[in-house]
Amino acid sequence: MTRVASLFLPQLAIERLRRAAPISRSATPPEPARLAPRFPEPVDDNPGACSVPRGGGWRPGARWAQDTSAHARPDRAAIDALPAHQRPPMRELGRRSEAAAPVFRMARSDDGSAPAGLPPVPVLWGARPTILVARTGQRDLVTAACPIALELGLAPGMAAAHARALVTDLDIYDAAPDADAAWLDRLALHAVRHWTPTAAVSGSDGLWLDLTGTTHLFGGEARFASRLLSFLRRLGFTARVAIAGTPGAAHALARFGGAATLVLPEGEEGEALAGLPLRALRLAPEALVSAARFGIERIADLYPMPRGPLARRLGRGAVERLDQARGHLPEPIVPVVPFETPVAARRLLEPIATAEAIEQVISDLVGDLVAELERRGLGVRTAILSCERVDAREQRVAFGTARATRDAKHLVRLFRLRIDRIEPGLGIEAMTLAAPQVEALAPETIGSPLDSGERTPDIAPLVDQLAGRAGEAALFRLAAIESDVPERAIGRAGPLAKPAGWPAWARPVRMLGRPEALSGVVALLPDHPPRRFAWRGRSYRVVAGDGPERIHGEWWRRAGEMWAVRDYFRVEAESGERFWLFRRGDAQEDNTGDLSWYMHGVFG
């Protein structure tokens, strides 16, 4: 059973612009004289005894509730007759505790400009009618209108000059259809990663989501629709969702169904679509003009008509759209693909089993893959070679590169090091080379022969070859980590990484993975290095030493390191070795350590 959800974003263009810039500009607000007196009457800050009885009643601030001729309650019918953007604020209709404009906002001058010496007052989105305009031929046409503008009679497709003539107090912005399409693509990719594996962009204002076999993960179709609307509401978008058995029915019900969420049971598409207008079928403009000429207004008017006359009057596209919406004809949706992996394949006429033949096919595959990567501006970081054998078994060989590359000779050389891992068996009949991990790789400038400057050699090919022989884990560099404890301050990094941030203190070239305990230590406490010690069954006599370097424990990691202290010393033995060792504790407080000695590294 196929189930498709259609997501409709009626105010996508305007709400996306609003989300990008919540207070993006300073505009001239509506004329204050239309809304309220420019200079409101002063409020008595010292009214004396409270005139409100304990049993309840209006507070003195509710001016329209006072029974005086000067503050009579305005006519509610006259207020409702005004357009939405000209109605007085709630402060004039109710209590003073209700929503109102800032009381200390400076009034504008008579010419409508901002007061001298003050910045312009920012106006929030939605306070005035807003439209988006795009250039079409020699005219500017309205492409989107906010709800206030729609209420005032403005609609998409209207000339911008006509819209300005109808509503003078109007905010006009340039439409950005490319940015809207990019946002829809991002939303479709998000849907593929989190909601359903199949999602597609439907027009310029919505998505199709194939929910077949996935809604049980969200608690059912109705709950999924509710969660989807909540997600978009948090992003600041108005949306409607309809779920039906066909993409056409879901698309029509989301836009003309009249409900925020609508879940249509299976097999009821024809009955649900009957009362919708004909444009809900996504017909061509010519078909809609022909339908109006013949008096066809609703989808139900098409049901009793024979297919032949219907196709002659409205075109074959109208018949196909009707059948697709009712489920009589399939309507596939083209899903978005998060990333199309570069792949090259070869199906062989005869099975191969020799190393020379396998290498030749690999060379051909690498050539095809490099051409595709060059066209897309990418470089290989991980390559996987799949070999299908005659006995239906598959052999796989993979490798990674230290840096993105599309050098065909280098890639063939890396595969040549791994050909011995392929077991052809009775023969290989198909081979596929894929690059699941790639990176952007732009062309590089080749140095001129006249350039006398020295170029830094690229060691990435050497690193790849050594990793192919010794293993990827055998090549690494040491990188500094923000930590005071020496064994935590060093970590592994990639062989081509450029570590930075090494401490200024001297550290040994070779550091032990875990400090090793010393025995037979003779030292003068608290600040002198040891004179004698034994390590790994051998005794050493110290002739020179430097220190101590005190390191405290990282109390934010473990409670046991709250008072821990290490005193490090660099010492030189009589035989010439130089060691890095430490004592636990400061030799003054018992809770800092037990005064035991440990070897932590060797210099040179």
N, C-alpha and C positions, 0 to 999 in steps of 0.2 A: 504494500500500500504506500503510494507516494504522498508525501506531505511537504508542502512548500510554504514558506513564510515570506511575505512581501513587507519590507520596511519602507515607509513613506516619510520623508522629511519635508514638510510643506514650506518651511521657512529656512531651508538649509543655507542659502546664499547670505541672507541677512544675519542669521544667528551665528554663522561662521565668522563673519566680519565683526560682529559684536563680541564674540569670544576672543578674537585676536586683539581687540582693543576695547575693553570695557568702558573706559572713559577716554576715547581716542582723540577727541577734538573739543574745542571750546566753541560753542555755537551760540547764536542769539536765541534766548528763550522766547516762548510765546509772549505776545504783548500782555503785560500784567493787567492792563485796564479791562481785558476781557474776562479775567479770572476773579480778580478781587480788587478792592481799592488799592491804589499804588502805595499810599501811606496809611497803613491800618491804624485804627484808633488806639491810643495808648491804653495799657492795662494797668489798673490800679494795683501797685505793689504793696499797699498798706490798707486793705479793705476794712480793717478793724475786726470786730467780733464776727465769727463765722455765721452766716445767715442760713446755713443748711441745718435743718432739724436732724436729730439723731435717728429718727425713723427712716431716713433716706431722703432723696430728692436730688436736684441738680446742683452742681457746684457753681459758684459765681462765674467761673470762666466760660460756661456754656452760654454764650451771649444770646443765641437765638432762642434758648429756653426761658430767658427772662421775660416777664410779662410787661414789657414796656413798648411804647410805640417806636422808639429809636432802634430797638433790636428785635424786630419782628422776624418770625421764622420765614425763610424764603419759600416760594412756591415750588413744591417738589416736581410737579408736572412740567414747569418751565425749565427746571434743571435737566430733567430726563430728555427733554426735546433738544438740548444742545448736543453738538458733536462731542465725542469722548475726550478730545484734547482741549475742549473749551469749558469743560465742567469745573466748578469750583473745587478746591481741595477739601479733604475730609475735615480739616480744621474748622471750616465754615458750617459743616453739617452736623457735627457731633461734639463730643467732649474734647477738651484740650489735650487729653492724654492720647488721642488718636494720632495717626500719621499726619505730619504736617511738614511744610518746608522749614528750613532753618530760620529761626526768628531774627538772627543777627545778620542775615544776608543783606548786603548793601543794595539799595535800589539803583536802577539804571537811570541815566540822564534822559532828558526829553528826546534826544535824537536816537536813543536806543543803544548807544555805546556804553562800554563799561565805565565805572567811575574813574576819575583821573587818579593815576598813581597806584591803581590796583590791578592785579591780573584778571583776565576774563574769567567768568564763572563757568566751571565745567558743567555740562549738561549730561545727565545719564541717558543711556540708550533707552528708547521706548517712550521718552517724554514727548516726542514730536513725530509726525508721520515721516516715514523713511522709505525711499525707493532706490533701486539700483538701475542704472542706465547703461546701455551698450550701444555702440555706433553700428548701424546697419545701413549700408549705402550712404545716402546723404542725410539721414535722419538719426536722431537719438531716440531709441525705444526703451520703454520700461521693461525690464526683465524680471524684477521681483519687487514686491510691495509688502510692507509690514501689515499686521492686522488693523492698525489704526488707519493706514492709507487705504486698505481695502474697504473699510467701513465708510470712508469718505468718497468712494466711487472710483478710486484709482485701481487699475488692473494691469497685469503684464500684457504687453503688446501695444499699449497706448503710447502715443508720441509724448516725449518728455515735455515739449512745449505745451501741449494740451494739459498735462498733469500740473505744470506750474500755473497755468491759467485757472484751473479748478481750485487748487489749494496753494495759496501764497506762502504759508508757513510750512515749508517742506525741506527735509534733509535729503540731499541727492548725493549718491556715491557711485563710483564706477564699478560695474560688474566685473568679476574675476572668475569666469567659468573654468579656467585651467586650475585655479586653486581649489574650487569646489570639487572638480573631478579628482584631484590629488587627495583631498580629504576623504572622498568616498572610497578611493582605492585603499587608503590606510585603514578605514573602517572594515572593508572587506577582508583585508589581511588579518585584522584583529579577530574577525568572526571565524576565519579558517583556523586560527590558532586556539581559540577558546570555546567556540560554540558548535561548529559543524565543519566537516572537511570540505564541503562544497558551498561556495558563496560566489555570487556574481553581481555586478553593478547593473541595475535596471534603470536606464535613462540617466537623467541628470539630477534626480532627487530621491533615490532609494536603492535598496539592495534586494536581491533574492537569496534566501537561505534554504537549502535543501535539508529539511529536518527528518528525513526518513530514517528511523531507527535511532534517533539521538535524543528525543525529547524526554525519555524516561530518566535520563541523567540529570534533568533539571526539575523533576517533579511533575511532568506533564506539559502539554502544549500551552494551556492557559497560564501556568506559572512561568514558563519560559518567556511568553510574551510580556508578562508583567515585569520580569527581571530585565528584559531588554529595554522597556520603556524607562525603568528606573535608572539604568545605566546611562541612557542618553539624556535623561533629565538632569543627572549630576553633571554632565558635560555642558548643559545649557541649551539643549536642542529639543524642539517640539517634534513628536513623532507619533505615527499610527502604525499598527501592525495588524495584518490579517493573515490567517493560516487556512489554507484550502488544499484540495487535492491536485490542482493544476496551477502553474505559474500565472496564466492569464486570469483565472478567477481570483487568486490572491492579490494580484496587482490591481484589479478593478475594485475589489472590496476595500483595500487599504485606502484608496483615494476617494471612493464614492460611497463607502459603506456607512459613514456617519458615526462610527464608534472608534474609540482609541484602540481597543483590542477586540478582535473578532475571530473566533475559531469556528470554522464551518465543518460540519461532519462530512464524512466521505460520501460521495454520490449525490450531494444536494447543490452542486454548482449551478445547474440550469435554473432551478427555482430561485436561488439567491441572486443570480444575475438578471433575472427578468425585469425587475423594476429600475435598473440602473440606466443612465443615459447612454446613448450609442457611442460617445467618445471614450467610454470606459474600456472599449475593446482595442484601443490603440490603433484606430484606423487612420489611413492617410487623409490629409485635408481634402483631397478631391472626392474621396468616398463620403466624407461628412457633408460636403456641399451637395452631392447627388442625393444622399439620404434626406436632407432637408427639402430638396425639390420634390421628392416623392412623399413627403409627410411622415417619414420614419424617424421617430424620436427615441424610442426605448429599445432595449435589446430584445424584449419580448415580441416586438413587432417583426423580428426576423425569423422567429420560430416557425410560423405556419407557411412561410414563403418557400416555394420550390428552389432547389439549389441553382438550376440553370438560369432562370430569370434574375435571381439574386446576384449571381456572378456577373451577368451582363449589365446590371444596373449599378452595382457598387464595386465590382472588380473581384477577381479571385482572392485577393488578400483579405477581403472582408469575410469570405466563407471560411478561409483558413483560420483567421482569428477567432471566429465563433466556435469552430470545432475544437480548437486548442483550449479555449476557455472552458468548454463543457466536458473536456476529457475524451473526445472522439478522435483526436489527432495529437500525437506527442509533440511537445514543445521543449526541446533540450535547451538548457542554459549553459553558457560557456563559463566555467568556473575560473576564478583567479588562481594563479599559481604563485606561491611566495617566492620561489626561485627555481628557474629551469636549469638543472644541472647540465653542464657541457658533457656530451657523450659522443663517442665515435665507436662504430661497430663494424664487424666484418663477419659474414657467413661464408665459409669456405666450400668450394666445390668438392674437395676430397679431404678427409681427416689428415692432420699432420701430427708428427710425434717427435721430430728431431729438433735440437736446439737451434740450428741454423734457420729452419723454416719458421719456428716460433719467433725468433728475433726479427725476421723479415716482416712478419705480420705486425709485430709490435711497432716497427719503424713506420709502417703505413698508418697504423692507428694514431701514433703520436703526431704524424704530419697532419692528419685530419683534425685532431684535437687542437693543435697549435693554431691552425687557420681559424677555427671557431673562436678560440680565446683572443686572437688578435682582432677579430671583428668586433668582439664585445669589450675589448680593453681590459682583459682579466689576465691573471697569472696563476699558475698551479701552486697550491700549498699541500694538497693531498691528492694522490692518484691511486685508483683501484683498477686492476686488470682482472677481468672475469673470463675464465676459459670453460666452455661447455664441452664435455667429453661425449664420446659416442654412447657410453653407458649411462647417460643422463646425470652424471655427477658433475659438480662444478668445482673448479680450482680458482682460488683467489690469491692475488699478490698485491700488496699495497706498500706505499712508502710516502713519506712526507719530506718537504723541502724546508730548509732554514729560512728562505726568502722566496717570495712569489717570483716565478719564472715561467717563461714559455720558450726556452731554448731547447729546440728539438734534439740536438746532439747530447745535451746534458741529460735530458729525460731518458733517452734511449740508453745512455751509459748507466743510469741508475737501474733501469729494468734489466740490463745485462747482468748486473751483480746478483739478481734474484731469479734468473731463469732456472737455476738448479733446484729451486723450491717447487717448481711446477712438475706435477706427475701426470704426463699425458695419457697413461694407460693405453687403451686401444686406439687412441687418436683424439684430437681436438677438432671439432667441426664448427665452432663459432667462438669469437673473441670480442669482448666489449671493454673499452677503456673509458672510465668516467672520472671526473674531477669534482667530488662533492664539496671540497673546501677550496675556495679561490679568493683572491684579493684583487683589488684594482691595481693595474700596472700600466702606467703611462710610458710612452716612448722616452728614451734617454738620449741626450746629446752625445754624439761620438766625438772624442777629442781630435783636434786637427793635428797633422804631422808637424806643423809649424809651432805648435804649442810646446814650449820648453818646460812647462811646469810638470811636477811629478803627480801622477794620479795614484790614489790609494787603491791597492789591489783588492779585488772582490774575492773574499775567502768563502763565500757561500757555496760555490761548487765543490770546494775541498771539504767543507763541513758535511755536505750531503754524501760524498763518497766515503768519508770516514765513518759516518753514521751507518751507511749501508754495510760496511764490513764489521764494525765493532758494536753496532746497536745504537739506537737513538739515545738511550739513557747514559751512554759512556761519555758523551760530549756535553759539557755545561760550563758555565761561569758562575763565580760567586757574586752575589748581590747583597748589599747592605740592607738590613731591616731595622726599623726604628725600635730599638730595645737597648737597655743598659746591660743586661745579662749577656755575656759574650756568646754562649752557645745558642742564644736566641737571636743574635744580631746578624747572623749570616744565613743566607738561603741560596737555593739554586736558581739560576736564570738561564735563558737560552744561550746557545753558543755565540750568537751574533748580538747579544744585548750589550749595552754600554752602561754598566753599573755606575752609580754616583752616590754621594753622600757618605763616604767612608769616614769613620771617626778619626779625630786628630791624634788620638792616643796610639802608641806603638802596639801592634798586635803581631803574634807569631805567624810565620808562614804556614806551619803545620799545627792545626789545633785538633785536639782529641775530641772524638764524638761525645765522650763522657769523661769528666775528670776522674783521674785514678789516684787512690789514696797513697800517701807516702808514709814510710815508717822510719823510726830512728832519727827523728828530726830534733836538732839542737838549735835553738833560736833564742834571742834575747827579746823579751816582750817589753813594750807592745809594738814598737815601730821598726824593728830591725829584721832584715832577711835572715833565713836560716844559715847556720855555719856548716851543718852536715845533714844529709838525708839519704835514704835508701829508696830506690825505685826499680821495680822489675828485677829484684834480686841483685842489684848492684849498688854499691855505696858511692856517694859523691861528696867531695869536699869543695865548698864554695869559696872562691877567692875574690869575687866582686859581686855587688848587688845594687839594685836601685828600686826605690819604692818607699812606702806603699801607695798603690792606687786603689782607693776605696770605692766599692760598688755596693749600693744598697739593693735589697730585693724589691721586686715589683709587686707592691701590696695590692694593686688593683686586679692582679691575676689570681693570687691565692692568699688566704688569710695567714698561712704559715710564713709568708715572706714579709710580714708587717715590720719585723725588727731584724730581719736577716742582714748580715753584713759580710762582705768578702774583702780582704786586703791582699792585692796582687803585688808580686815582686818579680823583677827580671834579675836572674842570677846567672853567673858564669862559673862553671865548674873548673877544677884544676886541670882536667883533661881537655878543656877547650869548648865543651858543649855549653850552649846557652838555653836556659829553660824559662818557662813562664808558669809560676805556681802561685797558689793563694792559700790563705789561712781563713778558716771560718770563724767569725767573731772579731770584735775589736779589742779583745783582751781587757775590757773594762766592765762591760755589762754581760751578765750571764745569758740573757735571753737573745743575744745577737749571734751566738754560735758556740760550738763546743771546743774551739781552738785546734781542730784537726787540720792537717795540711794535705793539699792535693796538687797533682801535676795536671796542667791544663793545655800546655802547648810547648813546642820546640821551635827555637829560632834557627834559621839557616839550614 
